[in-house]
Amino acid sequence: AVDALWAGSAVVTRAGPRLVSRIAASLLFAMGMHKLLIVRTWQDYTTLVSQLIKFPRKIAQVQLQIKEARDTAPLFEKHFFKSHLVRLASLAFEAHTAAQSDDVAPHSKIPHSKMPHVVSSSPSPLPLPPPPPPPPPHAVGT
């Protein structure tokens, strides 16, 4: 879906329980195309796709909006992505190094103030599940 959107193609998705539809919906939401290209039912899906096929001007308008969003949406912001990827890699290395130096949970060595916070300009289309519970402590002497 990312490659199709980058090429300016319309990606229509039905928001559903499967991972592929959630990914496509998240991408469209991040580009601001959610109201136009995400549908809730199969009937809406077939109707929208039929309209895009029947009316070339409509598909041309959608493609133009996708190309404009591609240039402004955070989804394709290379510098933002690169800076956060580098920062996360640095934190992972720090955690790995801390774990090698003594037998402490890697994340406990990194101050909370140094943890990255990703700010999105658009809310997530679907609520995120709660984080998993921490693993049970290791039994000593067993």
C-alpha positions as CSV (number, residue, x, y, z in Angstrom):
1,A,0.0,0.0,0.0
2,V,2.9,2.4,0.7
3,D,4.4,1.9,-2.7
4,A,1.0,2.3,-4.4
5,L,0.3,5.6,-2.5
6,W,3.8,6.9,-3.2
7,A,3.1,6.2,-6.9
8,G,-0.1,8.2,-6.6
9,S,-2.5,5.3,-7.0
10,A,-5.8,5.2,-5.1
11,V,-5.9,2.6,-2.4
12,V,-9.4,1.8,-1.3
13,T,-9.7,-0.3,1.9
14,R,-12.4,-1.6,4.1
15,A,-11.6,-1.1,7.8
16,G,-11.7,-4.5,9.3
17,P,-10.0,-6.9,11.7
18,R,-7.3,-8.1,9.4
19,L,-3.8,-6.7,9.7
20,V,-3.6,-5.7,6.0
21,S,-6.8,-3.6,6.2
22,R,-5.6,-2.0,9.4
23,I,-2.2,-1.1,7.8
24,A,-3.8,0.4,4.7
25,A,-6.3,2.3,6.9
26,S,-3.5,3.7,9.0
27,L,-1.6,4.8,6.0
28,L,-4.6,6.5,4.5
29,F,-5.4,8.1,7.8
30,A,-1.8,9.4,8.1
31,M,-2.1,11.0,4.6
32,G,-5.5,12.6,5.4
33,M,-7.3,10.4,2.8
34,H,-9.3,8.4,5.3
35,K,-12.7,10.1,4.7
36,L,-12.3,9.5,1.0
37,L,-10.8,6.0,0.7
38,I,-11.6,4.0,3.8
39,V,-15.0,2.3,3.9
40,R,-16.8,0.3,6.5
41,T,-18.8,-2.3,4.5
42,W,-18.3,-4.5,1.5
43,Q,-21.2,-2.7,-0.2
44,D,-19.5,0.7,0.3
45,Y,-16.3,-0.8,-1.0
46,T,-17.8,-2.1,-4.2
47,T,-19.7,1.2,-4.7
48,L,-16.6,3.4,-4.3
49,V,-14.4,1.2,-6.5
50,S,-17.2,1.2,-9.2
51,Q,-17.5,5.0,-9.0
52,L,-13.7,5.4,-9.4
53,I,-13.7,3.0,-12.4
54,K,-16.8,4.6,-14.1
55,F,-15.7,8.2,-13.6
56,P,-12.2,8.9,-14.8
57,R,-12.4,12.5,-13.5
58,K,-13.1,11.3,-10.0
59,I,-10.1,9.0,-10.0
60,A,-7.9,11.8,-11.5
61,Q,-9.0,14.1,-8.6
62,V,-8.2,11.4,-6.0
63,Q,-4.8,10.7,-7.6
64,L,-4.1,14.5,-7.5
65,Q,-5.0,14.6,-3.8
66,I,-2.8,11.6,-3.1
67,K,0.2,13.3,-4.9
68,E,-0.4,16.5,-3.0
69,A,-0.7,14.6,0.4
70,R,2.4,12.7,-0.5
71,D,4.4,15.9,-0.4
72,T,3.0,17.2,2.8
73,A,1.9,14.2,4.9
74,P,4.1,13.0,7.8
75,L,3.9,9.5,6.4
76,F,6.5,10.3,3.7
77,E,8.5,12.8,5.7
78,K,12.0,11.4,5.2
79,H,13.9,13.6,7.6
80,F,11.4,13.1,10.5
81,F,11.6,9.3,9.9
82,K,15.4,9.3,9.6
83,S,15.9,11.3,12.8
84,H,13.6,9.1,14.8
85,L,15.1,5.9,13.4
86,V,18.6,7.0,14.3
87,R,17.5,8.0,17.8
88,L,15.8,4.7,18.4
89,A,18.8,2.8,17.1
90,S,21.0,4.8,19.5
91,L,18.7,4.0,22.4
92,A,18.7,0.3,21.4
93,F,22.5,0.3,21.4
94,E,22.6,2.0,24.8
95,A,20.2,-0.6,26.2
96,H,22.3,-3.4,24.7
97,T,25.5,-1.9,26.1
98,A,23.9,-1.5,29.5
99,A,22.6,-5.1,29.5
100,Q,26.1,-6.3,28.7
101,S,27.7,-4.3,31.6
102,D,25.5,-5.8,34.3
103,D,22.5,-8.0,34.6
104,V,19.9,-5.2,34.7
105,A,16.8,-4.8,32.5
106,P,18.1,-2.8,29.5
107,H,15.3,-0.2,29.6
108,S,16.0,0.6,33.3
109,K,19.3,2.2,32.3
110,I,17.8,4.8,30.0
111,P,16.2,7.8,31.7
112,H,12.6,8.4,30.8
113,S,13.5,11.9,29.6
114,K,15.7,10.4,26.9
115,M,13.0,8.1,25.5
116,P,11.7,9.3,22.1
117,H,8.2,10.6,21.8
118,V,6.7,10.4,18.4
119,V,4.1,13.0,17.8
120,S,1.6,12.5,15.0
121,S,-0.4,15.2,13.3
122,S,-3.4,12.8,13.0
123,P,-4.9,10.5,15.6
124,S,-4.8,6.7,15.1
125,P,-7.8,5.5,13.1
126,L,-8.2,2.5,15.5
127,P,-7.6,2.5,19.3
128,L,-4.3,0.9,20.2
129,P,-4.4,-2.2,22.5
130,P,-2.9,-1.8,26.0
131,P,0.7,-2.8,26.4
132,P,1.4,-6.4,27.4
133,P,2.0,-7.0,31.1
134,P,5.6,-7.2,32.3
135,P,7.1,-10.7,32.4
136,P,7.1,-12.5,35.8
137,P,10.3,-12.1,37.8
138,H,12.8,-15.0,37.5
139,A,12.9,-17.4,40.4
140,V,16.2,-17.3,42.2
141,G,17.9,-20.6,43.0
142,T,15.7,-22.9,40.9
